[in-house]
Amino acid sequence: MPGIRKTDIFIPSGEEAETAFARTTDLAVGAHPDDVELMAVHGILACYGREDRAFSAVVLSNGAGSPRNGKFQDFSDRQMAEARMKEQKKAAIIGEYAAVVQMGFSSRAVTDPDHSGLTEELAELIRKMRPRTMYIHNPADRHLTHVAACMRAIEALLSLDPADRPERLYGCEIWRSLDWMEEKDRTILDTSGYEQLKAELIRAHRSQVEGGKRYDRASEGRQRANATFLASHRTDRMSAAACAVDLTPVLSGADVEDYITGAIDRFREDVVRKIRSVRRG
């Protein structure tokens, strides 16, 4: 959408951006406003109220094309983008983020593999922050823009010197749960507690929650379900959990396509093995 591209850097504390970037220990890169609060709550909670850790977020697209209803149903794409930017800032205040950078690209730009400018800008932001842990979308997500955001983040990371890359890289779930993965292929992130905070983070995105998508309820339900259905033969060890795929090996040379399809193949093998072990004939 012409004229809508604008990068916005918001520092809730009011400190200098470079200072906020430098103290970032945990970073999430999301495709749209609200993705960070849905997929990276583990990182938000890990840093909340801490002096020794700080969470920051980068949002690639402006979210202008999101579905809308109620008071938002007549919003133009430009109005929706402006509303979502404000909502993301509110979430950053609630979650006590060090920084939130909204790059303002269109979804089309995010999904364009030849849009080198996006990747270069993202790489520079990561280089300035040098987080120890990063949360990105996972490559098996059902949403194309989420898969593209995952790839842009990986490309940005691989363009950096190894010393500037995170120690841990998680691919997180939104538009396709990751509970299908074999136990050895998935990482369980404890998101227990802070129920009010988690709800407020998502409800900050009023255009989505009040506009017809109850992400607040869905996110809580998924996390509770993950915790309970984690293991069938032991009692619950946490009250809420997020499933993720550890993508750290991709930073050391593993091909992301081979890496995720390997997990898919192991899932298929497990399904086939179980069926064959109990079927007749």
C-alpha positions as CSV (number, residue, x, y, z in Angstrom):
1,M,0.0,0.0,0.0
2,P,1.8,3.2,-1.2
3,G,2.8,5.7,1.5
4,I,2.1,3.4,4.5
5,R,5.7,2.2,5.0
6,K,7.1,3.7,8.2
7,T,9.5,2.4,10.8
8,D,8.6,3.3,14.3
9,I,10.8,2.8,17.3
10,F,9.1,3.0,20.7
11,I,10.9,2.9,24.0
12,P,8.5,2.6,26.9
13,S,11.0,3.7,29.5
14,G,11.9,6.9,27.6
15,E,15.6,6.0,27.5
16,E,17.7,6.3,24.4
17,A,17.0,3.7,21.8
18,E,20.6,2.5,21.7
19,T,20.5,2.0,25.5
20,A,17.3,0.0,25.3
21,F,18.7,-2.1,22.4
22,A,21.9,-2.8,24.3
23,R,20.2,-4.1,27.4
24,T,17.9,-6.4,25.4
25,T,18.5,-10.1,26.3
26,D,15.4,-11.6,24.7
27,L,14.0,-10.6,21.3
28,A,11.0,-11.7,19.4
29,V,10.5,-11.1,15.7
30,G,6.8,-11.2,14.6
31,A,5.1,-10.9,11.3
32,H,2.2,-8.7,12.5
33,P,1.2,-6.6,15.5
34,D,0.0,-9.0,18.2
35,D,2.1,-12.0,17.0
36,V,4.7,-11.3,19.6
37,E,2.2,-11.4,22.4
38,L,0.8,-14.7,21.1
39,M,4.0,-16.6,20.4
40,A,6.7,-15.2,22.7
41,V,4.9,-14.9,26.0
42,H,7.7,-17.2,27.5
43,G,10.2,-14.5,26.8
44,I,8.0,-11.7,28.0
45,L,7.4,-13.4,31.3
46,A,11.1,-14.4,31.7
47,C,12.0,-10.7,31.6
48,Y,9.0,-9.1,33.3
49,G,10.0,-7.2,36.5
50,R,13.7,-8.2,36.1
51,E,16.7,-5.9,36.3
52,D,19.1,-8.4,34.6
53,R,16.9,-9.2,31.6
54,A,15.0,-7.2,29.1
55,F,12.5,-8.1,26.3
56,S,12.3,-6.4,23.0
57,A,10.1,-6.9,19.9
58,V,10.4,-6.3,16.2
59,V,7.3,-6.4,14.1
60,L,7.8,-6.7,10.4
61,S,4.5,-5.7,8.8
62,N,1.8,-3.1,9.5
63,G,-1.1,-5.5,9.8
64,A,-3.2,-3.2,7.5
65,G,-5.1,-6.1,5.9
66,S,-6.4,-7.8,9.0
67,P,-10.0,-8.8,9.3
68,R,-12.2,-6.3,11.0
69,N,-15.6,-6.0,12.6
70,G,-17.6,-3.9,15.1
71,K,-16.2,-0.4,15.5
72,F,-13.3,-1.3,13.2
73,Q,-15.3,-2.6,10.3
74,D,-15.2,0.6,8.3
75,F,-11.5,1.3,8.9
76,S,-9.4,1.8,5.9
77,D,-6.1,-0.1,5.6
78,R,-4.3,3.1,6.7
79,Q,-6.5,3.6,9.7
80,M,-6.1,-0.1,10.6
81,A,-2.3,0.1,10.4
82,E,-2.3,3.2,12.6
83,A,-4.6,1.6,15.2
84,R,-2.5,-1.6,15.3
85,M,0.7,0.4,15.7
86,K,-0.8,2.1,18.8
87,E,-2.0,-1.2,20.1
88,Q,1.4,-2.7,19.8
89,K,2.9,0.2,21.8
90,K,0.3,-0.3,24.5
91,A,1.3,-4.0,24.7
92,A,4.9,-3.0,25.1
93,I,4.0,-0.7,28.0
94,I,2.0,-3.5,29.7
95,G,4.8,-6.0,29.2
96,E,7.6,-3.6,30.2
97,Y,9.5,-4.2,27.0
98,A,12.8,-2.5,26.5
99,A,11.9,-1.6,22.9
100,V,9.4,-2.3,20.2
101,V,10.4,-1.6,16.6
102,Q,7.6,-1.7,14.0
103,M,9.1,-1.8,10.6
104,G,5.8,-1.1,8.8
105,F,6.3,-3.3,5.7
106,S,3.4,-4.7,3.8
107,S,2.7,-8.5,4.0
108,R,3.6,-8.7,0.3
109,A,7.1,-7.2,1.1
110,V,7.6,-9.7,3.9
111,T,6.7,-12.7,1.6
112,D,9.0,-11.4,-1.2
113,P,12.2,-13.5,-1.0
114,D,14.0,-10.9,-3.1
115,H,13.2,-7.9,-0.7
116,S,16.8,-7.7,0.6
117,G,16.1,-4.3,2.2
118,L,13.9,-5.8,4.9
119,T,16.4,-8.5,5.7
120,E,19.2,-6.0,5.9
121,E,17.3,-3.7,8.2
122,L,16.3,-6.6,10.5
123,A,19.9,-7.8,10.6
124,E,21.1,-4.4,11.7
125,L,18.5,-4.3,14.5
126,I,19.6,-7.7,15.7
127,R,23.2,-6.7,15.6
128,K,22.5,-3.7,17.8
129,M,20.6,-5.7,20.3
130,R,22.6,-9.0,20.3
131,P,20.0,-10.9,22.3
132,R,20.9,-14.2,24.0
133,T,17.5,-15.7,23.1
134,M,15.3,-15.1,20.1
135,Y,11.7,-16.1,19.4
136,I,10.5,-16.2,15.8
137,H,7.7,-17.9,13.8
138,N,8.2,-21.6,13.0
139,P,8.7,-22.9,9.5
140,A,5.6,-25.2,9.7
141,D,3.2,-22.4,10.5
142,R,0.0,-22.5,8.3
143,H,0.1,-18.7,7.7
144,L,2.4,-17.9,4.7
145,T,3.4,-14.5,6.1
146,H,4.5,-16.2,9.3
147,V,6.6,-18.7,7.3
148,A,8.1,-15.7,5.4
149,A,8.8,-13.9,8.6
150,C,10.6,-17.0,9.9
151,M,12.7,-17.1,6.8
152,R,13.5,-13.4,6.8
153,A,14.7,-13.7,10.5
154,I,16.8,-16.7,9.7
155,E,18.3,-15.0,6.7
156,A,19.1,-11.9,8.8
157,L,20.7,-14.0,11.5
158,L,22.9,-15.9,9.0
159,S,24.1,-12.7,7.5
160,L,25.6,-11.7,10.9
161,D,28.9,-12.7,12.4
162,P,28.4,-15.7,14.7
163,A,29.3,-13.6,17.7
164,D,26.2,-11.4,17.0
165,R,23.8,-14.3,16.8
166,P,21.7,-15.5,19.8
167,E,22.6,-18.5,21.9
168,R,19.1,-20.0,21.4
169,L,16.5,-19.6,18.6
170,Y,13.0,-20.8,19.1
171,G,10.4,-21.3,16.4
172,C,7.0,-20.6,18.0
173,E,3.4,-21.6,17.4
174,I,0.4,-19.5,16.2
175,W,-1.4,-20.7,13.1
176,R,-0.7,-24.4,13.7
177,S,0.1,-25.9,17.0
178,L,3.3,-27.8,17.5
179,D,2.1,-30.5,19.8
180,W,2.2,-32.9,16.8
181,M,6.0,-33.0,17.0
182,E,7.8,-35.9,18.5
183,E,9.0,-35.3,22.1
184,K,12.7,-35.1,21.0
185,D,11.9,-32.6,18.3
186,R,9.8,-30.1,20.3
187,T,10.8,-27.8,23.2
188,I,8.3,-27.1,26.0
189,L,8.3,-23.5,27.3
190,D,6.7,-23.0,30.7
191,T,4.3,-20.1,30.6
192,S,2.6,-20.7,34.0
193,G,1.3,-17.8,36.0
194,Y,0.8,-14.2,35.3
195,E,-2.7,-14.9,33.9
196,Q,-3.9,-11.3,34.1
197,L,-0.8,-10.0,32.5
198,K,-1.0,-12.5,29.6
199,A,-4.6,-11.6,29.0
200,E,-3.9,-7.8,29.1
201,L,-1.0,-8.2,26.6
202,I,-3.4,-9.7,24.0
203,R,-6.4,-7.5,24.8
204,A,-4.2,-4.5,24.1
205,H,-4.8,-5.4,20.5
206,R,-8.5,-4.3,20.6
207,S,-8.9,-4.2,16.8
208,Q,-8.3,-7.9,16.8
209,V,-10.0,-9.1,20.0
210,E,-13.0,-6.8,19.7
211,G,-13.0,-7.0,15.9
212,G,-14.0,-10.7,15.8
213,K,-10.9,-12.8,16.8
214,R,-10.8,-13.8,20.5
215,Y,-7.1,-14.4,20.5
216,D,-7.1,-13.9,24.3
217,R,-9.3,-16.9,24.9
218,A,-7.6,-19.0,22.3
219,S,-4.1,-18.3,23.5
220,E,-5.0,-19.2,27.1
221,G,-6.8,-22.3,26.0
222,R,-3.9,-23.5,23.9
223,Q,-1.3,-23.0,26.7
224,R,-3.5,-24.8,29.2
225,A,-4.1,-27.6,26.8
226,N,-0.4,-27.9,26.0
227,A,0.4,-28.3,29.7
228,T,-2.3,-30.9,30.3
229,F,-1.8,-32.9,27.2
230,L,2.0,-32.8,27.4
231,A,2.1,-36.3,28.9
232,S,-0.6,-39.0,29.3
233,H,0.9,-40.9,32.1
234,R,1.9,-38.3,34.6
235,T,0.2,-35.4,36.4
236,D,0.6,-31.8,35.2
237,R,3.9,-30.2,36.0
238,M,2.9,-26.7,34.8
239,S,-0.4,-24.9,34.4
240,A,0.4,-23.4,31.0
241,A,3.0,-24.2,28.3
242,A,4.0,-23.2,24.8
243,C,5.4,-25.7,22.3
244,A,8.3,-24.5,20.2
245,V,10.9,-26.0,17.8
246,D,14.5,-25.3,18.7
247,L,15.9,-23.8,15.5
248,T,19.4,-23.1,17.0
249,P,21.0,-25.7,14.8
250,V,20.0,-23.7,11.7
251,L,22.4,-21.0,12.9
252,S,25.2,-23.5,12.7
253,G,24.6,-24.8,9.2
254,A,21.5,-27.0,9.3
255,D,19.1,-26.4,6.4
256,V,15.8,-25.1,7.7
257,E,13.7,-27.1,5.1
258,D,15.6,-30.3,5.8
259,Y,15.4,-29.7,9.6
260,I,11.6,-29.3,9.8
261,T,10.8,-32.0,7.2
262,G,12.9,-34.3,9.2
263,A,10.6,-33.7,12.2
264,I,7.5,-34.2,9.9
265,D,9.0,-37.5,8.7
266,R,9.5,-38.7,12.3
267,F,5.9,-37.7,13.1
268,R,4.7,-39.7,10.1
269,E,6.8,-42.7,11.1
270,D,5.4,-42.6,14.6
271,V,1.8,-42.5,13.3
272,V,2.4,-45.4,10.9
273,R,4.2,-47.5,13.6
274,K,1.3,-47.1,16.1
275,I,-1.4,-48.0,13.5
276,R,0.5,-51.0,12.3
277,S,1.1,-52.2,15.8
278,V,-2.6,-52.5,16.6
279,R,-4.4,-53.0,13.3
280,R,-5.7,-56.4,12.3
281,G,-4.4,-58.3,9.3
